[in-house]
Amino acid sequence: MEDIKHLEFLAVNSKEIVEKQVDSYRQQHSYAGTVIGAAALFIPFFLNSLDGTYLWIQLISVIPVLLFIWAILLMLSIFRTKPLDQAFAVKKYKDLLNKPYNEILLHEIEANTNSYTLNTSITERGNRSYSKGIKIITIGLMISIVMMMADKFIAIEKVPTKVQVVNPVK
């Protein structure tokens, strides 16, 4: 009886670990979507803020825009990953129907362990893409903020307007 409690504990614990892995994966997808939306909205505002600036500032503005696009593509690659394996396959229920309880628990532990191992490569790839995308967006934001501040601090000298005073004829 004591062995079964041990197996039950391992089965429940291994299932919880796979569930946490899947929840983390879903949360990362949610964060990636938020980052994509924020970056996509920032690009037009950034470009609009540089209207009427020096030509060289406008040319340099291509760098952060390209960084934002690269980061968006990295975030989109997170959505292209295959779904995670969630352990116990429904097809196995029929096979396990006549097995003893401890064998069922052993099979569940094995299935959860295999799922976790298979999912690890997918989640690590997603984590790398997400981290790289966040770093790229941060660099792009810093460059764009510096450019917008430089635009505000570098005053474009305007030629004084000549005004001619004309006395109206009465």
Buried (B, 14 or more C-beta within 10 A) or exposed (E): EEEEEEBBEBBBEBBEBBEEBBEBBEEBBEBBBEBBEEBEEBBEEBBEBBEEBEEEBBEBBEBBBEBBBBBBEBBBBBEEBEEBBBBBEEEBEEEBEEEEEEEBBBBBBBBBBEBBEEBEEBBEEBBEBBEBBBEBBEBBBEBBEEBBEEBEEEEEEEEEEEEEEEEEEE
